[in-house]
Amino acid sequence: NLTSQSNPSTSSRTATVTYTTSTQFGYSHTMTFTFQQDGQVADTTPNQFTFTDYTNATVNTTYNSSVTITGINTAVTAVYTGDANGSFSTDNSTFNQSNNTVNNGDTIYLRLPSAPSASTTRTATITIGSISDTMTVTTAAPVDSTPDAFSFTDVTGADILSIYSDTVTITGINTSVTATITTTDGAIFKVNNGTANTSSKTVVNNDTITVSIATTSDSFTLHQATITVGGVSDTFSVTTGSSGGFEP
């Protein structure tokens, strides 16, 4: 029945009916009817698909992503372009860079090994019809445990029996490092809003370090505390003035 059901294909289909009648006088008449049902208009443009991108990837490691193709009603060619190390498959078994035929509902499996060096991006692109998407794999930056130089603001003419503090922000690292204090003046330090004491502490990028020094009752006396973070150091110095805090 060509008229009650739609044609799911993109090709037309026909049915021919031949009808013959005979009369009592021995005459016959033959009629032929041909019915044609057009197919659907070919849709070779799939819905947009998106592969997973990877950052901070481990070097020399294979990363995978897959998408399901929808929105087409005829076979379309899938084309790979990009890094020579990448490959794709429609059966998750045979991976290469050769063109593949895909139909609606098929899954494309994309495979891309990361580079052997840090901070390096590799790409692989799949194009189907006029739609494409690119998978990127970027390896992590090399470990940097040496912060930028930091500097505390020294104090002169400080009051005796008082507490002086200063804060710096640690930048230029991409991994956690240890911060320590060296002092003979009973100074303490803290990271961000943590507890202030003399114990070593873990610091990450953009953490703040606050060092505090309590002056003694002696005038014109130098008090110091050295903070070391990942091999970089600076000394916070507090020098008292006269007993009233005035330095001539």
Accessible surface in RSA format (square Angstrom, percent):
REM  Atomic radii and reference values for relative SASA: ProtOr
REM  Chains: A
REM  Algorithm: Lee & Richards
REM  Probe-radius: 1.40
REM  Slices: 20
REM RES _ NUM      All-atoms   Total-Side   Main-Chain    Non-polar    All polar
REM                ABS   REL    ABS   REL    ABS   REL    ABS   REL    ABS   REL
RES ASN A   1   138.87  95.8  73.94  71.5  64.93 156.3  39.20  94.3  99.67  96.3
RES LEU A   2    33.66  18.7  27.09  19.4   6.57  16.5  27.09  19.0   6.57  17.7
RES THR A   3   122.67  87.2  86.94  88.1  35.73  85.2  72.09  96.8  50.59  76.5
RES SER A   4    79.08  66.8  40.85  54.5  38.23  88.1  44.09  93.9  34.99  49.0
RES GLN A   5   121.99  68.2 115.40  84.3   6.59  15.7  30.03  63.9  91.96  69.7
RES SER A   6    93.21  78.8  71.16  95.0  22.05  50.8  47.31 100.7  45.90  64.3
RES ASN A   7     8.31   5.7   3.52   3.4   4.79  11.5   1.12   2.7   7.20   7.0
RES PRO A   8    97.51  71.1  83.15  75.8  14.36  52.2  83.58  69.0  13.93  86.6
RES SER A   9    51.55  43.6  43.98  58.7   7.57  17.4  44.89  95.6   6.67   9.3
RES THR A  10    52.10  37.1  27.57  27.9  24.54  58.5   4.81   6.5  47.29  71.5
RES SER A  11    74.05  62.6  67.46  90.0   6.59  15.2  36.64  78.0  37.40  52.4
RES SER A  12    61.74  52.2  36.37  48.5  25.37  58.4   8.03  17.1  53.71  75.2
RES ARG A  13    84.55  35.5  79.06  40.3   5.49  13.1  42.47  58.0  42.09  25.5
RES THR A  14    80.93  57.6  53.00  53.7  27.93  66.6  21.37  28.7  59.56  90.0
RES ALA A  15    39.94  36.7  32.95  50.8   7.00  15.9  39.94  56.2   0.00   0.0
RES THR A  16    84.07  59.8  51.32  52.0  32.75  78.0  33.05  44.4  51.02  77.1
RES VAL A  17    78.09  51.4  75.11  68.0   2.98   7.2  78.09  67.8   0.00   0.0
RES THR A  18    86.10  61.2  55.24  56.0  30.85  73.5  37.72  50.7  48.38  73.1
RES TYR A  19   116.69  54.5 115.15  65.5   1.54   4.0  77.77  58.4  38.92  48.0
RES THR A  20    77.83  55.4  50.66  51.4  27.18  64.8  37.64  50.6  40.19  60.8
RES THR A  21    48.32  34.4  43.34  43.9   4.98  11.9  37.06  49.8  11.26  17.0
RES SER A  22    92.64  78.3  57.54  76.8  35.10  80.8  34.72  73.9  57.92  81.1
RES THR A  23    74.21  52.8  56.54  57.3  17.67  42.1  64.36  86.4   9.85  14.9
RES GLN A  24   164.81  92.2 117.21  85.7  47.59 113.3  47.83 101.8 116.98  88.7
RES PHE A  25   155.04  77.6 125.26  77.6  29.79  77.5 132.94  80.6  22.10  63.3
RES GLY A  26    71.46  88.1   0.00   N/A  71.46  88.1  37.17 102.0  34.29  76.8
RES TYR A  27   159.83  74.6 157.22  89.5   2.61   6.8 111.33  83.7  48.50  59.8
RES SER A  28    78.36  66.2  47.15  62.9  31.20  71.9  14.33  30.5  64.02  89.7
RES HIS A  29   109.45  59.8 106.38  73.9   3.07   7.8  74.16  76.4  35.28  41.1
RES THR A  30    74.59  53.0  50.53  51.2  24.06  57.3  33.50  45.0  41.09  62.1
RES MET A  31    67.95  35.2  63.21  41.8   4.74  11.3  40.32  34.3  27.63  36.6
RES THR A  32    83.10  59.1  51.34  52.1  31.75  75.7  35.34  47.5  47.75  72.2
RES PHE A  33    98.90  49.5  95.45  59.1   3.45   9.0  98.90  60.0   0.00   0.0
RES THR A  34    90.11  64.1  56.50  57.3  33.60  80.1  40.83  54.8  49.28  74.5
RES PHE A  35   102.80  51.4  99.48  61.6   3.32   8.6 102.80  62.3   0.00   0.0
RES GLN A  36   119.81  67.0  83.86  61.3  35.95  85.6  20.45  43.5  99.36  75.4
RES GLN A  37    32.89  18.4  29.60  21.6   3.29   7.8  20.30  43.2  12.59   9.5
RES ASP A  38   104.44  73.2  88.37  88.0  16.08  38.0  30.34  71.4  74.10  73.9
RES GLY A  39    21.36  26.3   0.00   N/A  21.36  26.3   0.84   2.3  20.52  46.0
RES GLN A  40    80.74  45.1  69.35  50.7  11.39  27.1  32.67  69.5  48.06  36.5
RES VAL A  41   134.92  88.8 120.02 108.7  14.91  35.9 126.07 109.5   8.86  24.0
RES ALA A  42    56.66  52.1  35.04  54.1  21.62  49.2  35.04  49.4  21.62  57.3
RES ASP A  43    61.08  42.8  57.34  57.1   3.73   8.8  19.33  45.5  41.75  41.6
RES THR A  44    64.44  45.8  62.02  62.9   2.42   5.8  33.44  44.9  31.00  46.9
RES THR A  45    63.31  45.0  56.98  57.8   6.33  15.1  33.10  44.5  30.21  45.7
RES PRO A  46     4.20   3.1   0.07   0.1   4.13  15.0   0.22   0.2   3.99  24.8
RES ASN A  47    85.37  58.9  77.31  74.7   8.05  19.4  24.92  60.0  60.45  58.4
RES GLN A  48   112.90  63.1  81.87  59.8  31.03  73.9  55.26 117.6  57.64  43.7
RES PHE A  49    10.04   5.0   4.36   2.7   5.68  14.8  10.04   6.1   0.00   0.0
RES THR A  50   100.18  71.3  79.76  80.9  20.42  48.7  58.14  78.1  42.04  63.6
RES PHE A  51     4.45   2.2   0.00   0.0   4.45  11.6   0.39   0.2   4.06  11.6
RES THR A  52    73.69  52.4  66.46  67.4   7.23  17.2  40.43  54.3  33.26  50.3
RES ASP A  53    79.90  56.0  58.18  57.9  21.72  51.4  18.06  42.5  61.84  61.7
RES TYR A  54    57.72  26.9  54.87  31.2   2.85   7.4  39.68  29.8  18.03  22.2
RES THR A  55   102.70  73.0  83.90  85.1  18.80  44.8  57.07  76.7  45.63  69.0
RES ASN A  56   117.96  81.3  96.08  92.8  21.88  52.7  21.12  50.8  96.84  93.6
RES ALA A  57     4.09   3.8   0.00   0.0   4.09   9.3   2.75   3.9   1.34   3.6
RES THR A  58    86.28  61.4  79.35  80.4   6.92  16.5  52.42  70.4  33.86  51.2
RES VAL A  59    60.09  39.5  54.19  49.1   5.90  14.2  54.19  47.1   5.90  16.0
RES ASN A  60   107.83  74.4  75.25  72.7  32.58  78.5  30.32  73.0  77.51  74.9
RES THR A  61    49.08  34.9  44.92  45.5   4.16   9.9  40.43  54.3   8.65  13.1
RES THR A  62    64.52  45.9  45.06  45.7  19.46  46.4  20.79  27.9  43.73  66.1
RES TYR A  63    38.19  17.8  36.25  20.6   1.93   5.0  28.80  21.6   9.39  11.6
RES ASN A  64    78.37  54.0  67.85  65.6  10.51  25.3  30.74  74.0  47.62  46.0
RES SER A  65    13.41  11.3   2.30   3.1  11.11  25.6  10.06  21.4   3.35   4.7
RES SER A  66    61.98  52.4  37.94  50.6  24.05  55.4   4.52   9.6  57.47  80.5
RES VAL A  67    15.66  10.3   8.32   7.5   7.34  17.7  15.66  13.6   0.00   0.0
RES THR A  68    75.48  53.7  57.68  58.5  17.80  42.4  34.08  45.8  41.40  62.6
RES ILE A  69     1.07   0.6   0.20   0.1   0.87   2.1   1.07   0.8   0.00   0.0
RES THR A  70    57.61  41.0  56.68  57.5   0.93   2.2  45.47  61.1  12.14  18.3
RES GLY A  71    29.28  36.1   0.00   N/A  29.28  36.1  22.07  60.6   7.21  16.1
RES ILE A  72     7.56   4.3   0.00   0.0   7.56  18.2   1.24   0.9   6.32  17.1
RES ASN A  73    53.84  37.1  29.54  28.5  24.31  58.5  29.78  71.7  24.07  23.3
RES THR A  74    37.51  26.7  27.90  28.3   9.61  22.9  12.47  16.8  25.04  37.9
RES ALA A  75    52.84  48.6  32.87  50.7  19.97  45.4  33.14  46.7  19.70  52.2
RES VAL A  76    15.94  10.5   9.60   8.7   6.33  15.3  15.94  13.8   0.00   0.0
RES THR A  77    63.78  45.4  57.19  58.0   6.59  15.7  25.58  34.4  38.20  57.7
RES ALA A  78     0.00   0.0   0.00   0.0   0.00   0.0   0.00   0.0   0.00   0.0
RES VAL A  79    51.64  34.0  51.43  46.6   0.21   0.5  51.43  44.7   0.21   0.6
RES TYR A  80    15.89   7.4   2.74   1.6  13.15  34.2   2.74   2.1  13.15  16.2
RES THR A  81    75.46  53.7  70.83  71.8   4.63  11.0  65.37  87.8  10.09  15.3
RES GLY A  82    49.97  61.6   0.00   N/A  49.97  61.6  19.61  53.8  30.36  68.0
RES ASP A  83    34.74  24.3  23.44  23.3  11.31  26.7  11.41  26.9  23.33  23.3
RES ALA A  84    92.53  85.1  64.90 100.1  27.63  62.9  68.53  96.5  24.00  63.6
RES ASN A  85    77.45  53.4  57.03  55.1  20.41  49.1   8.88  21.4  68.57  66.3
RES GLY A  86     2.91   3.6   0.00   N/A   2.91   3.6   0.00   0.0   2.91   6.5
RES SER A  87    17.03  14.4  17.03  22.7   0.00   0.0   9.94  21.2   7.09   9.9
RES PHE A  88     0.07   0.0   0.00   0.0   0.07   0.2   0.00   0.0   0.07   0.2
RES SER A  89     0.91   0.8   0.41   0.6   0.50   1.2   0.50   1.1   0.41   0.6
RES THR A  90    47.16  33.5  27.34  27.7  19.82  47.2   5.41   7.3  41.75  63.1
RES ASP A  91    87.59  61.4  62.73  62.4  24.86  58.8  39.66  93.3  47.93  47.8
RES ASN A  92    86.30  59.5  67.06  64.8  19.24  46.3   7.59  18.3  78.71  76.1
RES SER A  93    85.54  72.3  56.36  75.2  29.18  67.2  27.42  58.4  58.12  81.4
RES THR A  94    85.84  61.1  76.44  77.5   9.39  22.4  54.14  72.7  31.70  47.9
RES PHE A  95    40.40  20.2  13.05   8.1  27.35  71.2  13.05   7.9  27.35  78.3
RES ASN A  96    58.32  40.2  52.57  50.8   5.75  13.8  28.93  69.6  29.38  28.4
RES GLN A  97    75.59  42.3  60.44  44.2  15.16  36.1  25.27  53.8  50.33  38.2
RES SER A  98    69.29  58.6  58.90  78.6  10.39  23.9  34.96  74.4  34.34  48.1
RES ASN A  99    94.17  64.9  69.83  67.5  24.34  58.6  17.75  42.7  76.42  73.9
RES ASN A 100    38.32  26.4  35.16  34.0   3.16   7.6   3.34   8.0  34.99  33.8
RES THR A 101    87.14  62.0  67.84  68.8  19.30  46.0  36.13  48.5  51.01  77.1
RES VAL A 102     0.00   0.0   0.00   0.0   0.00   0.0   0.00   0.0   0.00   0.0
RES ASN A 103    72.70  50.1  72.69  70.2   0.00   0.0  21.52  51.8  51.18  49.5
RES ASN A 104    82.19  56.7  58.72  56.7  23.46  56.5  13.61  32.8  68.57  66.3
RES GLY A 105    45.36  55.9   0.00   N/A  45.36  55.9  24.54  67.3  20.82  46.6
RES ASP A 106    47.22  33.1  42.95  42.7   4.28  10.1   8.57  20.2  38.66  38.6
RES THR A 107    34.43  24.5  30.33  30.8   4.10   9.8  12.33  16.6  22.10  33.4
RES ILE A 108     0.00   0.0   0.00   0.0   0.00   0.0   0.00   0.0   0.00   0.0
RES TYR A 109    60.54  28.3  60.54  34.4   0.00   0.0  25.98  19.5  34.56  42.6
RES LEU A 110     0.97   0.5   0.00   0.0   0.97   2.4   0.00   0.0   0.97   2.6
RES ARG A 111    87.37  36.7  87.32  44.5   0.05   0.1  17.17  23.5  70.20  42.5
RES LEU A 112     0.00   0.0   0.00   0.0   0.00   0.0   0.00   0.0   0.00   0.0
RES PRO A 113    34.61  25.2  34.61  31.5   0.00   0.0  34.61  28.6   0.00   0.0
RES SER A 114     1.74   1.5   0.00   0.0   1.74   4.0   0.00   0.0   1.74   2.4
RES ALA A 115     3.09   2.8   3.04   4.7   0.05   0.1   3.04   4.3   0.05   0.1
RES PRO A 116    86.54  63.1  66.05  60.2  20.50  74.5  66.10  54.6  20.44 127.1
RES SER A 117    56.70  47.9  51.41  68.6   5.29  12.2  44.02  93.7  12.68  17.8
RES ALA A 118    40.62  37.4  23.15  35.7  17.48  39.8  23.15  32.6  17.48  46.3
RES SER A 119    71.95  60.8  41.60  55.5  30.35  69.9  36.90  78.6  35.05  49.1
RES THR A 120    45.30  32.2  42.26  42.8   3.04   7.2  35.93  48.3   9.37  14.2
RES THR A 121    72.82  51.8  46.01  46.6  26.80  63.9  30.71  41.2  42.11  63.7
RES ARG A 122    44.24  18.6  40.88  20.8   3.36   8.0   7.90  10.8  36.33  22.0
RES THR A 123    53.34  37.9  51.23  51.9   2.11   5.0  25.32  34.0  28.02  42.4
RES ALA A 124     0.00   0.0   0.00   0.0   0.00   0.0   0.00   0.0   0.00   0.0
RES THR A 125    26.62  18.9  26.60  27.0   0.02   0.1  14.47  19.4  12.16  18.4
RES ILE A 126     0.15   0.1   0.15   0.1   0.00   0.0   0.15   0.1   0.00   0.0
RES THR A 127    44.13  31.4  43.30  43.9   0.83   2.0  31.88  42.8  12.25  18.5
RES ILE A 128     0.00   0.0   0.00   0.0   0.00   0.0   0.00   0.0   0.00   0.0
RES GLY A 129    38.86  47.9   0.00   N/A  38.86  47.9  19.12  52.5  19.74  44.2
RES SER A 130    90.84  76.8  55.30  73.8  35.54  81.9  53.59 114.1  37.26  52.2
RES ILE A 131    33.60  19.1  32.52  24.2   1.08   2.6  33.60  24.2   0.00   0.0
RES SER A 132    51.78  43.8  37.73  50.4  14.05  32.4   3.25   6.9  48.53  68.0
RES ASP A 133    30.65  21.5  25.84  25.7   4.80  11.4   4.80  11.3  25.84  25.8
RES THR A 134    50.61  36.0  41.38  42.0   9.23  22.0  24.01  32.3  26.60  40.2
RES MET A 135     0.00   0.0   0.00   0.0   0.00   0.0   0.00   0.0   0.00   0.0
RES THR A 136    37.66  26.8  37.66  38.2   0.00   0.0  27.25  36.6  10.41  15.7
RES VAL A 137     0.03   0.0   0.00   0.0   0.03   0.1   0.00   0.0   0.03   0.1
RES THR A 138    37.20  26.5  37.20  37.7   0.00   0.0  28.29  38.0   8.91  13.5
RES THR A 139     3.13   2.2   0.00   0.0   3.13   7.5   0.00   0.0   3.13   4.7
RES ALA A 140    37.73  34.7  33.81  52.2   3.92   8.9  34.69  48.9   3.04   8.1
RES ALA A 141    56.51  52.0  39.92  61.6  16.59  37.7  39.92  56.2  16.59  43.9
RES PRO A 142    86.71  63.2  77.84  71.0   8.86  32.2  85.39  70.5   1.32   8.2
RES VAL A 143   119.14  78.4  89.91  81.4  29.24  70.4  90.40  78.5  28.74  78.0
RES ASP A 144    60.48  42.4  57.28  57.0   3.20   7.6  19.75  46.5  40.73  40.6
RES SER A 145    50.44  42.6  47.42  63.3   3.02   7.0  13.94  29.7  36.50  51.1
RES THR A 146    79.46  56.5  73.10  74.1   6.36  15.2  44.14  59.3  35.31  53.4
RES PRO A 147     6.07   4.4   0.02   0.0   6.06  22.0   0.29   0.2   5.79  36.0
RES ASP A 148    77.76  54.5  69.92  69.6   7.85  18.6  26.42  62.2  51.34  51.2
RES ALA A 149    96.53  88.8  64.18  99.0  32.36  73.6  64.58  90.9  31.96  84.7
RES PHE A 150    18.58   9.3   4.68   2.9  13.89  36.2  11.98   7.3   6.59  18.9
RES SER A 151    85.42  72.2  65.13  86.9  20.29  46.7  38.62  82.2  46.80  65.6
RES PHE A 152     9.30   4.7   0.00   0.0   9.30  24.2   0.30   0.2   9.01  25.8
RES THR A 153    97.40  69.3  91.10  92.4   6.30  15.0  64.07  86.1  33.33  50.4
RES ASP A 154    78.74  55.2  57.64  57.4  21.10  49.9  18.13  42.7  60.61  60.4
RES VAL A 155    38.38  25.3  34.78  31.5   3.60   8.7  37.77  32.8   0.61   1.6
RES THR A 156    97.32  69.2  76.06  77.1  21.25  50.7  46.05  61.8  51.27  77.5
RES GLY A 157    19.89  24.5   0.00   N/A  19.89  24.5   6.50  17.8  13.39  30.0
RES ALA A 158     1.80   1.7   0.00   0.0   1.80   4.1   1.80   2.5   0.00   0.0
RES ASP A 159    65.89  46.2  65.70  65.4   0.19   0.4  13.24  31.2  52.65  52.5
RES ILE A 160    36.28  20.6  29.23  21.8   7.04  17.0  29.23  21.1   7.04  19.1
RES LEU A 161   129.19  71.9  98.05  70.1  31.14  78.3 103.05  72.4  26.14  70.3
RES SER A 162    33.44  28.3  26.01  34.7   7.44  17.1  18.80  40.0  14.65  20.5
RES ILE A 163   127.85  72.8  99.61  74.2  28.24  68.1  99.61  71.7  28.24  76.6
RES TYR A 164    50.18  23.4  47.67  27.1   2.52   6.5  40.52  30.5   9.66  11.9
RES SER A 165    64.12  54.2  32.79  43.8  31.33  72.2  22.72  48.4  41.39  58.0
RES ASP A 166    33.78  23.7  29.44  29.3   4.33  10.3   6.36  15.0  27.42  27.3
RES THR A 167    69.74  49.6  47.65  48.3  22.09  52.6  32.99  44.3  36.75  55.6
RES VAL A 168    14.03   9.2   8.04   7.3   5.99  14.4  14.03  12.2   0.00   0.0
RES THR A 169    68.62  48.8  51.67  52.4  16.95  40.4  29.09  39.1  39.53  59.8
RES ILE A 170     0.98   0.6   0.09   0.1   0.89   2.2   0.98   0.7   0.00   0.0
RES THR A 171    49.56  35.2  48.68  49.3   0.88   2.1  36.47  49.0  13.09  19.8
RES GLY A 172    29.47  36.3   0.00   N/A  29.47  36.3  22.97  63.0   6.50  14.6
RES ILE A 173     8.45   4.8   0.00   0.0   8.45  20.4   1.63   1.2   6.82  18.5
RES ASN A 174    80.40  55.4  43.83  42.4  36.57  88.1  41.47  99.8  38.93  37.6
RES THR A 175    45.96  32.7  35.04  35.5  10.92  26.0  17.59  23.6  28.37  42.9
RES SER A 176    62.36  52.7  43.58  58.2  18.79  43.3  11.07  23.6  51.29  71.9
RES VAL A 177    14.33   9.4   5.62   5.1   8.71  21.0  14.30  12.4   0.03   0.1
RES THR A 178    76.85  54.7  67.50  68.4   9.35  22.3  33.72  45.3  43.13  65.2
RES ALA A 179     0.00   0.0   0.00   0.0   0.00   0.0   0.00   0.0   0.00   0.0
RES THR A 180    52.95  37.7  52.86  53.6   0.10   0.2  41.58  55.9  11.37  17.2
RES ILE A 181    21.36  12.2   1.48   1.1  19.89  47.9   1.48   1.1  19.89  54.0
RES THR A 182    93.29  66.3  86.87  88.1   6.41  15.3  65.22  87.6  28.07  42.4
RES THR A 183    38.26  27.2   7.53   7.6  30.73  73.2  12.30  16.5  25.96  39.2
RES THR A 184   138.27  98.3 100.22 101.6  38.05  90.7  85.17 114.4  53.10  80.3
RES ASP A 185    43.10  30.2  26.15  26.0  16.95  40.1   7.28  17.1  35.82  35.7
RES GLY A 186    63.34  78.1   0.00   N/A  63.34  78.1  38.49 105.6  24.86  55.7
RES ALA A 187     0.32   0.3   0.00   0.0   0.32   0.7   0.32   0.4   0.00   0.0
RES ILE A 188    65.11  37.1  65.10  48.5   0.01   0.0  65.10  46.9   0.01   0.0
RES PHE A 189     0.67   0.3   0.00   0.0   0.67   1.8   0.67   0.4   0.00   0.0
RES LYS A 190    64.37  31.4  64.35  39.5   0.01   0.0  17.43  15.7  46.94  50.0
RES VAL A 191    18.98  12.5  13.85  12.5   5.13  12.4  13.85  12.0   5.13  13.9
RES ASN A 192    64.44  44.4  56.66  54.8   7.78  18.7  25.29  60.9  39.15  37.8
RES ASN A 193   147.05 101.4 118.44 114.5  28.61  68.9  33.32  80.2 113.73 109.9
RES GLY A 194    40.14  49.5   0.00   N/A  40.14  49.5  31.59  86.7   8.55  19.2
RES THR A 195   103.50  73.6  88.82  90.0  14.68  35.0  58.42  78.5  45.09  68.2
RES ALA A 196    39.93  36.7  21.09  32.5  18.84  42.9  21.09  29.7  18.84  49.9
RES ASN A 197    52.32  36.1  51.04  49.3   1.28   3.1  25.75  62.0  26.57  25.7
RES THR A 198    79.92  56.8  66.13  67.0  13.80  32.9  32.60  43.8  47.33  71.5
RES SER A 199    65.47  55.3  56.54  75.5   8.93  20.6  33.24  70.8  32.23  45.2
RES SER A 200    69.99  59.1  47.18  63.0  22.81  52.5  12.16  25.9  57.83  81.0
RES LYS A 201    33.70  16.4  25.70  15.8   8.00  19.1  33.31  30.0   0.39   0.4
RES THR A 202    93.27  66.3  75.84  76.9  17.43  41.5  40.73  54.7  52.54  79.4
RES VAL A 203     0.22   0.1   0.00   0.0   0.22   0.5   0.22   0.2   0.00   0.0
RES VAL A 204    72.38  47.6  72.37  65.5   0.01   0.0  72.37  62.9   0.01   0.0
RES ASN A 205    59.14  40.8  44.66  43.2  14.48  34.9  14.43  34.7  44.71  43.2
RES ASN A 206    97.88  67.5  81.36  78.6  16.52  39.8  23.92  57.6  73.96  71.5
RES ASP A 207    19.08  13.4  18.68  18.6   0.41   1.0   0.41   1.0  18.68  18.6
RES THR A 208    41.66  29.6  41.64  42.2   0.01   0.0  31.95  42.9   9.71  14.7
RES ILE A 209     0.00   0.0   0.00   0.0   0.00   0.0   0.00   0.0   0.00   0.0
RES THR A 210    20.40  14.5  19.34  19.6   1.06   2.5  12.35  16.6   8.05  12.2
RES VAL A 211     0.00   0.0   0.00   0.0   0.00   0.0   0.00   0.0   0.00   0.0
RES SER A 212    22.52  19.0  20.54  27.4   1.98   4.6   6.62  14.1  15.90  22.3
RES ILE A 213     0.13   0.1   0.00   0.0   0.13   0.3   0.13   0.1   0.00   0.0
RES ALA A 214    50.09  46.1  43.52  67.2   6.56  14.9  43.52  61.3   6.56  17.4
RES THR A 215     6.41   4.6   0.00   0.0   6.41  15.3   0.00   0.0   6.41   9.7
RES THR A 216    59.59  42.4  55.90  56.7   3.69   8.8  59.13  79.4   0.47   0.7
RES SER A 217    69.88  59.0  53.62  71.6  16.26  37.5  23.46  50.0  46.42  65.0
RES ASP A 218    82.01  57.4  78.73  78.4   3.28   7.8  16.29  38.3  65.72  65.5
RES SER A 219    39.87  33.7  21.78  29.1  18.09  41.7  14.49  30.9  25.38  35.6
RES PHE A 220   112.83  56.4  86.31  53.5  26.51  69.0  86.49  52.4  26.33  75.4
RES THR A 221    40.10  28.5  36.77  37.3   3.32   7.9  32.32  43.4   7.78  11.8
RES LEU A 222    94.48  52.6  74.13  53.0  20.35  51.2  74.13  52.1  20.35  54.8
RES HIS A 223     2.21   1.2   2.21   1.5   0.00   0.0   1.94   2.0   0.27   0.3
RES GLN A 224    72.85  40.7  70.71  51.7   2.14   5.1  13.03  27.7  59.83  45.4
RES ALA A 225     0.59   0.5   0.00   0.0   0.59   1.3   0.59   0.8   0.00   0.0
RES THR A 226    35.93  25.6  35.72  36.2   0.21   0.5  19.21  25.8  16.73  25.3
RES ILE A 227     0.00   0.0   0.00   0.0   0.00   0.0   0.00   0.0   0.00   0.0
RES THR A 228    39.80  28.3  39.28  39.8   0.52   1.2  28.29  38.0  11.51  17.4
RES VAL A 229     0.00   0.0   0.00   0.0   0.00   0.0   0.00   0.0   0.00   0.0
RES GLY A 230    27.30  33.7   0.00   N/A  27.30  33.7  17.51  48.0   9.79  21.9
RES GLY A 231    71.05  87.6   0.00   N/A  71.05  87.6  34.22  93.9  36.83  82.5
RES VAL A 232    29.79  19.6  26.86  24.3   2.93   7.1  29.79  25.9   0.00   0.0
RES SER A 233    59.39  50.2  32.49  43.4  26.89  62.0  22.28  47.4  37.11  52.0
RES ASP A 234    35.48  24.9  30.46  30.3   5.02  11.9   5.19  12.2  30.28  30.2
RES THR A 235    45.22  32.2  37.03  37.5   8.20  19.5  19.45  26.1  25.77  39.0
RES PHE A 236     0.21   0.1   0.21   0.1   0.00   0.0   0.21   0.1   0.00   0.0
RES SER A 237    15.96  13.5  15.96  21.3   0.00   0.0   9.44  20.1   6.51   9.1
RES VAL A 238     0.00   0.0   0.00   0.0   0.00   0.0   0.00   0.0   0.00   0.0
RES THR A 239    31.67  22.5  31.67  32.1   0.00   0.0  22.45  30.2   9.22  13.9
RES THR A 240     0.03   0.0   0.00   0.0   0.03   0.1   0.00   0.0   0.03   0.1
RES GLY A 241     0.00   0.0   0.00   N/A   0.00   0.0   0.00   0.0   0.00   0.0
RES SER A 242    30.84  26.1  30.55  40.8   0.29   0.7  25.53  54.4   5.31   7.4
RES SER A 243    81.46  68.8  65.49  87.4  15.97  36.8  31.01  66.0  50.45  70.7
RES GLY A 244    67.14  82.8   0.00   N/A  67.14  82.8  37.94 104.1  29.20  65.4
RES GLY A 245    16.55  20.4   0.00   N/A  16.55  20.4   2.12   5.8  14.43  32.3
RES PHE A 246   144.00  72.0 139.29  86.3   4.71  12.2 143.93  87.3   0.07   0.2
RES GLU A 247    77.96  44.8  58.69  44.4  19.27  45.9  15.58  30.1  62.38  50.9
RES PRO A 248   124.68  90.9  69.34  63.2  55.34 201.2  98.67  81.5  26.01 161.6
END  Absolute sums over single chains surface
CHAIN  1 A    13646.6      10395.8       3250.8       7126.4       6520.2
END  Absolute sums over all chains
TOTAL         13646.6      10395.8       3250.8       7126.4       6520.2
